[in-house]
Amino acid sequence: MMGLLSILKKLRSNPEKELRLLLLGLDNAGKTTILRQLASEDVSHVTPTAGFNIKSVLSNGFKLNVWDIGGQRKIRPYWRNYFENTDILIYVVDCSDHQRLEETSLELTELLQDDKLRGVPLLVYANKQDLASALPASEVAQLLGLHLIRDRTWQIQACVATDGTGIKEGMEWVCKNMPTKK
């Protein structure tokens, strides 16, 4: 996590500010595993999130708050309760779950239409790239219709949450695309 904090310190003109990251996606996409990777915690025993997890890292006056909200169908209607003051939306996709790619695409489309998330930069983690059945990030981007997004900056990042591959690169993009608050 120190690498991320040093990047944040370099890119932020005012380190007293807090950055709020909202981590969403369907259940079993890998959100909590990504959150634990960011916090340098053990990822060997991750259980489904019933509700939410939040991790805050404080360093030299800079606070990074990452909100991981459960992705089960019955929890998704409550996602909107967490939209307020979101600086970056991180959406995690299980690229090996072909049955639910349409469902995850519909959920993302709905998120991006919400007024409270208007213009918020979007990072999509194309997770589980280590599995033989995983679609490549470029194909996932096409299926999600990311090329049609015109109202915000976005990035898709291939990753493997269990070993951290691609997580740092995604966070570097986040740091370069942080909105400046007034």
N, C-alpha and C positions, 0 to 999 in steps of 0.2 A: 504494500500500500504506500510505502514511502515514495516510490517512483511517481505514483499518481499525485501525491501531495506536492512534490517538487514541481510537477508540471502545472498544477493549479496555482502555486505561488508565483510562478513565472508569468502566467497568462492573466492573472487577476490584478487589476490596478488597485482595488480596495479589498485587502484580505479580511476585513472585518465582516464582510457579507457572508450569508449562508447560501448554499446552493441546494435546491430541492430536486432530487431525481425520483421519478415515479417509475417503478419496475413492474410491468404488467405482461400478461400472456396467459394462455390456457394452462390448466392444471397439468403438471408433469412436463412443462416445457424446459425447466431448469432455472427458474428465477431465483429461488433460494440458494441454489448451488452457486450461482453467479454472485449473489450478495455475500455469501460466505467467502468466496474467492477474493472479493474486494476487501473484505475485512481480515484477510489472511487467517481464516478459521478452518477447522477440519471439515472436509466435505464428504467424508466416508459414510456418514449416517444422516441423511437428510430426509425428513418426513414431510408429507404434504402440509402446506400452510393453511390453517383454519383461521382466517382473519388476516392479520398482517404482521410483518417483521419490519423493524427499522434499525438501521445501524447508523451511528453518527461517529465521525472521526473529527477530532479537534486538534489542530496543529497551528501554532503561532497565530491564533485569532481567527483562523479559517475553519468553518464548520461545514462538512459535507454530510447531508442527510439523504439516505437512500431508503425509500419506502418500497417494500416488497409486499404486494397485495395478492392474496390467494386467487387462483384462477378457476376454481370449480364453478360450474354453471350457476349454482345457487348464490355464489358470492359476487359474481360479475356485476349484477345490478347496483351493488354498493361501491363499485370502483369510482363512480362520479363524486362520491363524498371526499375523495382524496385529490381531485383535480386542482383545487384552488392553489395558486402560487407555485405551480410546477414550473421548474426552469428547463428541464429536459425530460422527455418521455423515452423510456427504454422499453422496447417490446421484444419479448423472447419467443422464438418459434422453434418447436421440435421438428426439425427437418426430416426426421425419420417417420413421423406420424402422418402418413399420406391420407388416412381416413379423415383427419381433422384440418387439413390445410384450408379447405373452403370455410370452415367454421372460424378458424383463426383470422382469415382474411376479412370476414364479415365483422368480427369483433374490432379489428384494427380500424376498419373503415368507419365504424360507429364512433370510436374514440376520436378519430381525426375530425369528425364533424361537430364535436362538442365545442361550444363557445369558450369554455374555460381553458381549453387546450389550443385555441386558435393561435397559429404561428409558433407554437412550442416546437423546438427542434426534436427530431425523431431519430433514435438509434435503434435499428433492428438487429438483434443478435440471432443469427441463423445457427442455432445450437445443434449439438449431437453430430457434428461433422465426422466424428470417429466411427460412426456406424455405417456399415456397407449400404444400408437402405436410405441414407440421408441424401436429400436433393442438394445440389450445390447452391450457394448463396445467390448466384445470378438467376437461377431458375425460381427460387423462392421469391426474389424481388419481383420477378415477372408475374408470378401467381398472386402476389399481394397487391399488384398494381402500383408499386412504388414510383415507377416512371411517370405516373399521372399526377403525382403530388406537386403542386405549384405554390402552395401557401406557406411553406416552411422548408428549412434545410433538412435533409435526411441522409442517412448512411445505413448500409447493411454490412454487417461484419460477421464472417464465418467464425464460429467458435466451438470449443469443446469445454463446457463449464467444469466438468469433473477434473480436468488437468490444467485449466486456466488458459489454454491456447486461444488466442484472439481477444481475450478480455481486455488486456492492457491497450491493445490497438483501438478497440472501441472507446475506451475511456479517454484516450488521447484525442479522438475525434470530438468527444463530448466537450473536453476542455477548450478546444479550438472553436467550438460553436456555441459557447455559453452566451445567452443573451445578456446585454448590459442593462442592469436595472437602474432606474432613476432614484 
